Amino acid sequence: MQHDKVLILDFGSQYTQLIARRVRELNIYSEIHPFNKIPNNIDDYKAVVLSGSPQSVRGDDALHPNLSEIRGKKPLLAVCYGAQYLAHFSGGNVAPSNTREYGRANLSYVKKDEPFFEDISEGSQVWMSHSDTIKTLPTHGELLASTHDVQNAAYKINGETTYAIQFHPEVYHSTDGKQLLENFLVNIAGINPDWTPDSFVDETVDALQQQIGKDKVVLGLSGGVDSSVAAMLLHKAIGKNLYCVFVNNGLLRKNEFQDVLKQYEGMGLNVKGVDASARFLDALAGESDPERKRKAIGRVFIEVFDDEAHLIEDVKWLAQGTIYPDVIESVSATGGPSATIKSHHNVGGLPDFMKLKIVEPLKALFKDEVRRVGASMDMDKALLGRHPFPGPGLAIRILGDITAEKVRILQEVDAVFINGLKEWGLYDKVWQAGAILLPVNSVGVMGDERTYEKCVALRAVESTDGMTADWVNLPYEFLQKTSNDIINKVKGVNRVVYDISSKPPATIEWE
Ligand code: XMP
C-alpha cells in the first residue's frame, strides 16, 4: 500500500527534525531532504514544507532551492526562512526587524473563515525565532494573520496552494502548531493520514520478505530498543533464518547479559550469546585515552562479530538497527562533516570485508516511533522503555584505565542507582541515567577508620534525542538515600557526587 508522503526541504534549521516528527505524529509519512537535493521522484510527494534556516535571505549566501517542480504545482507550506524566501524573491521585501522577534507571540486574525486556521482560536500562542522580518508580501500574497510585533505573520499566495508562516508550528510552544499542520496537510493538501505503527509493521514485514527471500541474515543485538525492534521485525518476516548474536563485552550493566539473553529467548528469537569479556578487557588493558578505548572496543567487536558471522553457513545479509536521525545527519543541509566529538563505534556499520548486504528495517523511523512499532508488536514495555546505553558500555564511564575490579565496582554502583530510580518511580521520567567511576580517591571516615577510596558521579538527563540534554532535578531525598546505599553497599566507594552539567557544553557521557 502506498501512503501519501510529505517532503520537507531543509535549510539547516535546528527545528527541521521537529517538523518531520510533528507531521508523523499526524500519521503522515514525511522525509527530510537538503534544500539543494530535491528528490527526482517529486511526484511521489503530495505536499512540500520549506524549513527555517540560520541564514538570511538578504545575505550573499542565501540558500536558493529550485522550486520549479513544486511551486504552484503542489501544496506548499513555507516556514520562517521559507516564508521569507518566498516573499523576498517573488516581488516582496524582507528587512532586518527593529523589535525582538524571539519567543512567544499571539496570533490575531486578519482573515476569518480561512481553512488554514480552522479550529485555531484568536490569540493562539505561536513561537517566533527570526531576526529578519517580511515587510512586503510577494506578488499575489494575501495577509492571513499578524502578531503584536510581526505584521506579516502568515500569508497565502492566491492562485496557488501556497501558505507561508513566520512562526514555527513544529515547536511545542506553538500551542496549535499540530492543528495548523493538520489543517494544511489533511484539509488543504488532501493527504490521507494512514501511516500508523501497525501499517508500518505489516508493510515492512512484507518488504523484508520480498527483499531477503530465503537468505540468511545476521544481526548484532545490543539489548537496546533499536536492535531489538529490528530483530522482531525480521523475525516476523523470516523466522529462523534470522541469526542474532549478542556479544558480552564485559562492560554491560550488572547481570545484563544473562537477563537480556533470557528475554530474547523468551521472544522466540534465534539468538546466540557470546561471552567475549576477556577479549575486550585484554584489548583495553592499560589504556586510558577515551578515543583509543572506543577504537579498541570497536575493533574487538568487529573481530568477534566477524568470527560469529563466519560460523553461519552461507549468510548473505547483515541487519542493523540504524534509525532515521543517523541517516539525516549524514545529509545535513549545510553539508560538510561536523567535528568528531566522539567516535560512536556502532554508527557506520561493519567493514567491507564482511561482504554482506545491509538491511536496515528502521532507517525511516525516529526513536519514539521505533518504540511505538515495538509496542504494536506487543514487545515488552520494560524492554522498549530502556534507557539508551552506549555501545562501549561502562568503558566510557570508567575514567582512566579499565580493570575487572573497576568494572565490578561500577556495575554495583550503577545497579543501586538504576534500581533506586525504578523503585521511586523515576526511571521512566528520566531519558538516560548511569554512574561514572572517577579516577580520584578521596579521604573519608567509616566507623572510626580513615578510608581512602573511589568517588563516583551519578548522571541523569532529560533529552529527546541525545543531541542536547538537561540534567534532571532528582528529589534530594532520593539522592540522599541513593548515596547512602551506594557507600554502604559497594566496597571501595566512599563518596558520591551528582553531575549538574547540561549538554552543551558538557556531553552526556564523560568520555
Ligand atoms: P554524548 O556523550 O555524545 O552521548 O552526549 C549522546 C548519546 O549517545 C550515547 N553514546 C553512544 N552510543 N555508541 C553508542 O551506541 C557510542 O559509542 C556512544 N557514545 C555515546 C550516549 O550514551 C548518549 O545516549
Boltz pocket constraint, residues with backbone or C-beta under 6 A from the ligand:
constraints:
  - pocket:
      binder: B
      contacts: [[A, 294], [A, 342], [A, 343], [A, 344], [A, 345], [A, 346], [A, 388], [A, 389], [A, 390], [A, 391], [A, 392], [A, 432], [A, 465], [A, 466], [A, 467], [A, 503], [A, 506], [A, 507], [A, 508], [A, 509], [A, 510], [A, 511]]
      max_distance: 6.0
